[in-house]
């Protein structure tokens, strides 16, 4: 008798629950693949990574997978569909050993097949727990790899690393631990076909109001809007976001409002769901998730953040912006004179730009719908199993 046959017999009860198929059978069995997926992220309020996890989890559940989300308490949890199990956990570096043990327990309790982590701390915890439990780990880098993947353990123990920006992907795909692990999959978005009668002269900026974002908003309030209002007195400026510099910006906004005898600037603070405000806006300024949300609602976008100022996103340049997560890579920094020119161009004929945005939405729907992205990621999960030379399938 082969020395390992006794051990296999002792595991008979476990093997009844799961069957392992050779990689050659993948194409025949992928249609029946139903996975138990565990998503991990530190916070769960509005943000590019947080919204992506929300929509990805809901889409994976719609595909028939058993989906679990471990995240800090946040308002996005209420938008998860009923079939997704949400497990609140306040991730902190100081509790790393204990939280890794908890993730291992959850992995065993729910028989997780694959972990998918987002952002630095969640990636590190998933990497450790995945190695202990022998479960594949996929990580998504939403920002800078030198931050999200700065731990040697995260680089070494992840099975696949997803980049959402082509520039970041090309800069890192052949860099040490990223070699043979890296893949480019853009963030997806839920496409809105609903038509809302909005205010074409309403400008919208969405961000976390930190020091650098506050400088851009301050530039708009102090140096851009006064000139714009002289030519287009019906213009309004709305800001969604929260942060320590919010009160300073409100003081500047009150001066502008008082000088024009009306509410030009309006602050919404933090919103759990920004889409209702986006849909009724005329123009959105932002990058990443903000730009993607706006384009999915057929709202024109100027690519603008604290580092780069781009142009209006059009059918001619949509591919460049799509590949760079809607950031105007290698463009100049925000300039009030040039930004005033861009806004004047839009306000002279907002109807034209909204027709252009409607055409761009078709491209977004074709390439960046969350259903397509979820399918691409599910295929990546299957490839991850293949790289380990075994696949775990749920019995019918």
Secondary structure, DSSP 8 states (H G I E B T S, - for coil): --TTHHHHHHTHHHHHHEEEE-GGGHHHHGGG---EEEEEES--SSSHHHHHHHHHHHHHHHTT-EEEEEE-S-GGGGGS-TTSEEEE----GGGHHHHHHHHHHHHHHTT-SEEEEESHHHHHHHHHHHHHHT-EEEEEESS-HHHHT-SHHHHHH-SEEEES-HHHHHHHTTSGGGTTTEEE----B----------TTEEEEE----HHHHHHHHHIIIIIHHHHHHH-TT-EEEEE---TTHHHHHHHHHHHHHHHTS--EEEEE--S--HHHHHT-SEEEE-HHHHHHHHHTT-EEEEE-SS-EEEE--TTTHHHHHHTTT--TT-----HHHHHHHHHHHHH-HHHHHHHHHHHHHHHHHHHBHHHHHHHHHHHHHHHHHHTT-EEEE--
